[in-house]
Amino acid sequence: MPGRTRLFAVLLAVLTCLTVGSTADASAAPVKKKGVSAWNFTDATGALADSGVGWFFTWASDRQQIKPPAGVEFVPMIWGAASVTDAQLATARKEGTTLLGFNEPDLPAQANMNVSRALDLWPRLQSTGMRLGAPAVAGGGDVAGGWLDRFMKGAASRHYKVDFVPLHWYGSDFRADAATGQLRSYLQAVHNRYNKPIWLTEYALIDFSSGTPRYPTPEQQAAFVTKSTAMLQGLPFVERYAWFTLSADRGGTGLYNRATPNRVGTAYRAAG
């Protein structure tokens, strides 16, 4: 009996530890879906804290001197071919656990890479051991034979690692309901094609059709923020989304003047 009693006590202790560990893991808060793209500006830290985001990126492998508040995750990026260096890959490993791939390789003014070049470089990104997002195309992510489609097929044939698909989307229809529906349709089409989680890493309302960017009113942009974030929060295959962008000092989509939200920033702060 004494031996059995001691054995029972040991088993009970082990089970207790397992139960406590399971409870702790289950209660650990996941990173919020809501994030933001950001460059460094005066009081970027205060703006991040006020916005209620769970993560941000800077289009770089490092934080660009932004000091995020507690609980806000930084996600590094390898922007283009010139960024595929030992130093930048080491920085990315140091700064985060998830890595964003090349930025708009389908545009000459951005990473400007053909699919073959991107595929040849991909093992260097994969070598970090980080969770890895595909290159983020500027558009046409749902098009058969498009840049992303050719990359994904090439990656699959080479047995390369692609854990999720980042996307960019800018809407030219400034009606909040219509724009939200168009965004949802695009995300669904890309998810249907590749059956992978989606990160919407840049999005806002901007009309590029005339060559010169045209922006909605702050009220229209804020209405779209409210509608679109509610939609994104409810889509199970969308893991994260990030508004373009935190600072209001460039363009007509920014959220904050220093740490003070504008009309659009106030709507984004209330989201998620």
N, C-alpha and C positions, 0 to 999 in steps of 0.2 A: 504493500500500500504506500509506504513513504516514497518508493521509487516512482510509482505511478503518479503520485501527487506532484512530485517535482517535474515529471514529464509533462503533465497537464499544465502546470504553471508556465513552463517554457513555451509550449505550443500556444497558450493564451497570449503570452507576451508578443510572440511573433505575429499572431493574427492581429493584435492591437496595433503593432507598428505598421503592418500592411494597410490596415483600415485608415489610420491617421494619414499615411502617405497618400492613399487614394483620395481622401477627402481634400488634402491640400492641393493635389494636382487638379482635381475637379473644380476647385474654387479659384484657381489662378485665373486672373482676368486676361482674356485675349486682347491683342492690340485692336484698338478701334478701327473700323473700316475707314473712317474719315481722316484724310490727310491733306497735305498741301505741298505744292512745289514752291521753292523759296531760294532767293539769292540773299546775300548778306545786306542788311540795311540797318539804320539806326533803330535800336530796340526791337530787332527781330525776335529776340528771346521773349520779350513781353507780349508781342503779337502772337507767337506760337502758344504761349500759356493761355492767353485770353480766348483764342479761337476754339479751344476744346478738341484739337486734333490729336490723333494717337501716333502719327508718324509724318515724316517729311523727307524730301530729297532735294538735292541741289544741282542735279545734272553733273555731278562729279563724284570721285571716289572718297572725297572727304567732306567735312561739314562746312567748308568755306568760312571758317571762323565763327559760325553760328553756334552758340551754346544753348542747346535745347533744354527746356525745363524738365524736371523729373517726370518720367513716365511717357515721354515723347520719343519714339524710336527714329533713328536716322537710318535711311536705306541708301547705300552707295550705288553709283552707276559707273560703268565703263562706257564713256560717251561715244568714242569712235575708234578707228584703227590706231591712231596715234596714242590713244590711252591704254593700249594693251601692252603695258610694260611691267616688269617685275615690281617696280616701286608702287605703281598704282594698284596692282593686284594685291600687294601686301597691305597697302593702306585700306583697301576695301575689306579684306579679311579682318583687319584690326577694328574697323569702324562698325561692322554690322554682321548679320547672319544671312541676309538675303541680298542678292545682287541683281540690279537692273541691267539689261543688255543695251545695245547700241541705240542712240537717240535719232529717230527719223532717218534711217539709212537710205530711205527712198527719196529723199530731197537733196538736191545739190547744195543748198545752203546749210544743211545740217550734217549728219555723219557721212552722207554721200558714199555709200558702199554698195557694190554689187553683191548679189547673193553668194557667189562663189568665194569672194573675199571674206565675207562674214562667216561662212561655214569653216573656212580654213583657220580662222582665228578663234573659233568657238572653243576648242579644247583648252585654250589658255584660260578662258573664263571658267570653264568647267573644272579646271584643276584647283580652283580655290576651295572646292568642297561646299560652297555656299548654295542655298536654294537659289535657283536661277530663272530669271524671266527672259523671254524671247526679246529680240530687238523690237522697239516700239515704233511701228510705222505711223506715218502721218495720216494715212487713210488707206482705204481698200483692203482692210484686214479680212474682209469676208469674200474677196473676189478670187475665184478659181484662177490659178496661174499668176496671181499678183505677187508682189515682192514677199509678203509674209507667207503666202501659200507655198511658194518655191522654197523658202527657207525652212519651213516646218517639214516639208517632204524630204528635203535634203538632210535635215537633222535626224529624222526618223530612219532614213536609209543608212546613215552612218552610226546609228545607235547613240546619238548625242543626248545629253540631258537638257530638257526644257520643262520646267515645273509649272510655269503659268505664262499667260500671254498679256503683256502690258499693251494698252491701246491709248491713242489720242483721239479726241473728237471735239470739233468746233462747229456749232450750229449757226446757220444763217437765217433760220426762221425764229423770230424773236417772240413768238407766242409760246408761253410757258408750257401749256399742255401739248401742243404740237411738237415742240422741240424735245420734250421729255419722251414722247412716244417714238420719235425718230432715233434718239439715243438708245432707248431700250431695244428697238428693233436691230440696230447695229450690233450691240453687245450680244444679243441672243444669236444672231447669225454667225458671229465669230465663235461663240461658244459651241454652237451646233457643228461647225466645221471641224474644230480641233479637240473638242471635248476636254478642255483644260480650264482651270480657274482663270478668271479675268481680273486684271488690275487696270483701272481707268486712271492713268497717271497724269494726264493733262485733259482738262475739259473746261469749256465756258461757251458763251455765245459771242461769236465774232463772225462777221460776213467778209470773207476774203474774195468774193466773186469779181469785184471791180479792180483788184490789184492793190487798192488802198484799204486797209482794215476799217470796217464800219461796225460801230458798237451800238448795242441797245441802250435805252435809258437805264439809270440805276434801278428804277422801279421794275422794269422788265427783267433785268439781270437778277435782281433779288427774287422775283417771283419764280424764275427758272431754278434758282438755287433751292428754293423751298420744295418745288415739285420734283426736281431731279434727285435730290438727296433722299427724299422719302422713297422714291422708286429704287434707288441704288441700295438703300438699307434693306429692302425687301427681296432683292435678287440673290438667291443663295449661291449662285456661281460667281458672283462678284465678291472677291475677297477684300479688295481695298479700292478707294477712289481718292483722287487728289485734284483740287481746284487749281486753275491757273489764274493768278498766283497770289502768294501772301502779301507782297508789297504792292501798293497802289501807285508807285512812282514811275511805272512804265505801262502804257496801254490803258484800256478801259475796263479791265476785268479784276484788278487787284482789290484786296480786301481791307488792308490796313494802311493808315498814315501813321508811321511809328507804331505805337501800341494802341492806337485808337481806331476802332472799326468804322468803316463807312457804311452806307446803306446795304451794300452787298455783303460786307463783312459781318454785319449784324445778323443777316439772314443765315450766313454760313455757320456762325457761332451757335445759332439755335438748332442747327441740324444735327442729326445723328444722336 
